[in-house]
Amino acid sequence: MPEMKHTMEELEAMRSLSMEDKVDLTKDRIKEWIDAHNGRVYVGFSGGKDSTVLLHIARRVDCDIPAVYCDTGLEYPEIREFVKSIDNVTWLKPEKNFRRVIGDYGYPVVSKETAKRLYELRNYNLSDEYRNKLLGKGRKAIPQKWRGLIDAPFGVSSKCCDIMKKHPFVKYERESGRAGIIGTMAEEGSLRLNSWLRYGCNAFEMKGRTLSRPMSFWTEQDVLEYLHTYDIPYCSVYGAIEEENGRLHMTGCQRTGCMFCMFGVHLEKEPNRFQKMKNSHPIQYEYCMREREKGGLGLDKVLDFIDVPH
């Protein structure tokens, strides 16, 4: 395990920078990545607000940087239409669709970390030591609240992210010789925070696939401020940017990752993402709630099991 390259104090100092300084620092990280790879880079573009900001900044550095989008079939229809409006975008496709992935491995529920550990516990021949860690009280333990999922009548897994997003990009990188730049931020979860602490924005030393994450020190408020300040076009599914009590927020969807992903939905206030989808995208809502035996995704039984209204 590599030593931590950065500290929380450094991260907080970077977060306290002005917008202008954050943009300049992000541009510097992008330039460093471009130079290190002799210009053979690309921007991973999801069509969401974070990657929209990243692509805009990256093309201020080099207007010819290509964007790459993975069409998983899980995106809001507005996202796909927005991506079509952007120049110089390569479209990828995963080898398996979401329905097949959840059938083969299980549903993405609670969080990536918890889903991964539940899958290991249910499917692997684990050592007694590791099994005890998963069922104990330490850092690697499955939270007590979610141990009922060990015997759930459906599978649980975090593999959809790798199969539907990571693998197509890895294949693209291998075939094109380009190195990726993505818009993830440290505030989005412990895995991304710990990765930044170990490797920084440009993860040259990361084992396996190396990536640039030049917006790691940004926050969602920074993203909204950038879109608003520079009047950047973004996907209509987010609605308008408004200010309330000194903070910016979107009037539409707050997140646009995969429409049917259940990671983190238990933390959302009502109306949650699925309750909103019922009104805004009834066709997609009906498909994801319909039983798998009838051609749907069967998310209703999973949401009921974790006591999330839908």
C-alpha positions in Angstrom: 0.0 0.0 0.0 1.6 3.3 -1.1 2.0 6.1 1.5 -0.3 9.1 1.5 1.1 11.7 -0.9 -1.2 14.5 0.4 -3.1 15.5 3.6 -6.6 16.7 4.5 -5.1 20.0 5.4 -3.8 20.4 1.8 -7.2 19.4 0.4 -8.9 22.0 2.6 -6.4 24.6 1.5 -7.1 23.8 -2.2 -10.9 23.9 -1.6 -10.6 27.4 -0.1 -9.0 28.8 -3.3 -10.9 31.3 -5.4 -12.7 30.1 -8.5 -10.1 31.7 -10.7 -7.3 30.0 -8.8 -9.1 26.6 -8.9 -9.5 26.9 -12.6 -5.9 27.8 -13.1 -4.7 24.8 -10.9 -7.0 22.4 -12.8 -5.6 23.7 -16.1 -2.1 23.2 -14.8 -2.9 19.6 -13.9 -4.4 19.0 -17.3 -1.3 20.5 -19.0 0.9 18.3 -16.9 -1.0 15.2 -18.0 -1.0 16.2 -21.7 2.8 16.8 -21.6 3.4 13.5 -19.8 1.5 11.6 -22.5 2.7 13.5 -25.6 -0.8 14.8 -26.2 -2.4 11.3 -26.3 -5.2 12.0 -23.8 -9.0 12.2 -23.7 -11.7 13.5 -21.4 -14.1 10.9 -20.0 -17.4 12.7 -20.7 -20.7 11.5 -19.1 -22.8 14.4 -20.2 -23.3 15.3 -16.5 -22.6 18.6 -14.9 -19.1 17.7 -13.5 -17.7 16.3 -16.8 -19.3 19.3 -18.7 -17.2 21.6 -16.6 -14.1 19.4 -17.0 -14.5 19.3 -20.8 -15.0 23.1 -21.0 -11.8 23.7 -18.9 -9.8 21.0 -20.8 -10.7 22.6 -24.2 -9.5 25.9 -22.9 -6.2 24.2 -22.6 -6.4 22.3 -25.9 -9.4 22.8 -28.1 -8.8 19.5 -29.9 -8.9 17.2 -26.8 -11.4 14.4 -27.7 -14.2 13.5 -25.4 -15.3 9.9 -24.9 -18.8 8.9 -23.8 -20.0 5.4 -22.8 -23.6 4.8 -23.9 -24.6 2.3 -21.2 -28.4 2.6 -21.8 -28.8 3.8 -18.2 -28.6 7.5 -18.9 -31.4 9.9 -18.9 -32.6 10.5 -22.5 -31.8 14.2 -22.0 -28.2 13.3 -21.3 -27.8 11.3 -24.5 -29.3 14.2 -26.5 -27.0 16.6 -24.8 -23.9 14.5 -25.6 -25.0 14.5 -29.2 -24.8 18.3 -29.2 -21.1 18.3 -28.3 -18.4 18.2 -30.9 -15.6 15.6 -31.1 -17.1 12.8 -29.0 -16.4 9.1 -29.4 -19.2 6.8 -28.3 -18.5 3.5 -26.6 -20.8 0.6 -25.7 -20.4 -2.0 -22.8 -20.4 -5.7 -23.7 -23.3 -6.4 -21.3 -26.5 -4.4 -20.7 -27.6 -3.6 -17.2 -30.3 -6.2 -17.0 -27.8 -8.9 -17.8 -25.3 -7.6 -15.3 -27.8 -7.6 -12.4 -28.9 -11.0 -13.4 -25.3 -12.4 -13.4 -24.0 -10.5 -10.4 -26.6 -8.6 -8.4 -28.0 -5.1 -7.8 -26.0 -2.0 -7.0 -27.4 -1.0 -3.6 -26.3 1.0 -0.5 -22.7 1.9 -1.6 -19.9 0.5 -3.7 -17.9 -0.5 -0.7 -20.8 -2.3 1.0 -22.0 -4.0 -2.2 -18.5 -5.2 -2.9 -18.2 -6.8 0.6 -21.6 -8.4 0.4 -20.8 -9.9 -2.9 -17.6 -11.3 -1.6 -19.3 -12.8 1.5 -22.0 -14.4 -0.6 -20.0 -15.7 -3.5 -16.4 -16.3 -2.5 -14.7 -19.0 -0.5 -13.2 -16.5 2.0 -10.6 -17.2 4.7 -11.9 -17.2 8.2 -9.8 -14.1 9.0 -11.3 -12.1 6.2 -14.9 -13.3 6.8 -14.5 -12.3 10.5 -13.4 -8.8 9.3 -16.5 -8.5 7.2 -18.7 -9.5 10.0 -16.8 -7.8 12.8 -16.7 -4.2 13.9 -13.6 -2.8 12.1 -13.1 -0.6 9.0 -13.8 -3.4 6.5 -16.9 -4.6 8.3 -20.3 -4.6 6.6 -22.4 -2.1 8.5 -24.8 -3.7 11.0 -27.8 -2.0 9.3 -27.2 -3.8 6.0 -26.4 -7.3 7.2 -29.9 -8.4 6.4 -28.8 -8.1 2.7 -26.5 -11.2 3.3 -29.6 -13.4 3.0 -31.6 -11.1 0.6 -33.6 -12.9 -2.1 -31.6 -11.1 -4.7 -27.9 -10.6 -5.5 -26.0 -7.5 -4.4 -22.8 -6.4 -6.3 -20.8 -3.3 -7.3 -19.7 -5.0 -10.5 -22.0 -3.0 -12.8 -19.7 0.1 -12.5 -16.7 -1.9 -13.7 -18.5 -3.9 -16.4 -20.6 -1.1 -17.9 -18.2 1.9 -17.5 -14.6 1.0 -16.6 -14.1 -1.9 -18.9 -15.2 0.0 -22.1 -12.8 2.9 -21.2 -9.9 0.5 -20.5 -10.4 -1.1 -23.8 -10.5 2.3 -25.5 -7.3 3.3 -23.8 -5.6 0.1 -24.8 -6.6 0.5 -28.4 -6.1 4.2 -28.8 -3.0 4.7 -26.6 -4.7 7.7 -24.9 -4.7 8.4 -21.1 -7.9 9.5 -19.4 -8.9 12.7 -17.7 -12.0 12.4 -15.5 -14.1 14.8 -13.4 -14.4 12.9 -10.2 -14.1 14.8 -6.9 -12.7 13.7 -3.5 -15.9 14.8 -1.7 -17.9 12.1 -3.6 -16.9 9.3 -1.3 -14.2 7.7 0.8 -12.7 5.7 -2.1 -12.1 8.9 -4.2 -10.9 10.8 -1.2 -8.4 8.1 -0.2 -7.2 7.8 -3.8 -6.5 11.5 -4.0 -4.7 11.4 -0.6 -2.4 8.6 -2.0 -1.8 9.8 -5.6 -3.0 13.4 -6.0 -4.8 14.7 -9.0 -2.6 13.1 -11.6 -2.2 9.5 -10.5 1.0 8.6 -12.3 2.0 6.0 -9.7 -1.4 4.3 -9.4 -1.1 0.5 -10.0 -2.7 -0.6 -13.2 -4.8 2.1 -15.0 -3.5 5.6 -14.4 -5.9 8.6 -14.5 -5.9 12.3 -14.2 -8.6 13.7 -11.8 -7.8 17.5 -12.1 -11.0 18.5 -10.3 -10.5 16.3 -7.2 -10.3 19.4 -4.9 -13.5 20.9 -6.3 -16.9 20.7 -4.6 -20.4 20.5 -6.2 -20.8 24.2 -5.2 -17.8 25.0 -7.3 -19.2 23.1 -10.3 -22.5 25.0 -10.1 -20.7 28.3 -9.7 -18.5 27.6 -12.8 -21.6 26.7 -14.9 -23.4 29.8 -13.7 -20.5 32.3 -13.8 -19.3 31.3 -17.3 -22.9 30.6 -18.6 -21.9 27.1 -19.8 -24.6 25.1 -21.6 -25.5 21.9 -19.6 -28.0 19.1 -19.8 -31.7 20.3 -19.5 -32.5 17.5 -17.0 -30.8 19.5 -14.2 -33.2 22.4 -14.6 -32.1 25.9 -13.6 -29.4 26.9 -11.2 -30.8 28.9 -8.3 -29.5 30.4 -5.1 -31.1 29.7 -1.7 -29.6 30.6 1.7 -26.3 31.4 0.1 -26.0 28.1 -1.7 -26.5 27.2 -5.3 -28.7 24.2 -6.3 -30.4 22.7 -9.3 -34.2 22.8 -9.7 -34.3 19.5 -11.6 -32.3 16.3 -11.1 -29.5 16.6 -8.5 -27.5 13.7 -10.0 -27.6 12.1 -13.4 -25.3 9.1 -13.1 -27.1 5.8 -14.1 -30.9 6.2 -13.9 -31.4 2.9 -12.2 -28.5 2.9 -9.8 -29.5 2.5 -6.2 -26.2 3.5 -4.5 -27.0 6.2 -1.9 -30.7 6.4 -2.5 -31.4 5.5 1.1 -29.7 8.8 2.1 -32.0 11.0 0.0 -34.9 13.1 1.2 -38.2 12.6 -0.3 -38.9 12.8 -3.2 -35.9 10.6 -3.9 -34.6 9.9 -7.4 -37.1 7.1 -8.1 -40.1 9.1 -6.8 -39.0 12.0 -9.1 -38.5 9.6 -12.0 -42.0 8.3 -11.6 -43.3 11.8 -12.6 -40.6 12.9 -15.0 -39.8 9.7 -16.8 -42.7 7.3 -16.4 -41.7 4.9 -19.1 -38.2 4.4 -17.6 -39.8 4.1 -14.1 -42.2 1.4 -15.2 -39.4 -0.5 -16.8 -37.1 -0.5 -13.8 -39.9 -1.4 -11.3 -41.4 -4.2 -13.5 -40.5 -7.8 -12.4 -37.5 -9.3 -14.2 -39.7 -12.3 -15.1 -41.8 -9.8 -17.1 -38.9 -8.1 -18.8 -38.1 -5.4 -16.3 -35.4 -4.8 -13.8 -37.2 -5.7 -10.6 -36.0 -2.7 -8.6 -39.2 -2.4 -6.6 -38.4 -5.5 -4.5 -34.9 -4.3 -3.8 -36.1 -0.8 -2.7 -38.8 -2.4 -0.6 -36.2 -4.7 1.1 -34.1 -1.7 2.1 -37.1 0.3 3.1 -36.8 3.1 0.4 -40.1 4.6 -0.8 -40.6 4.6 -4.6 
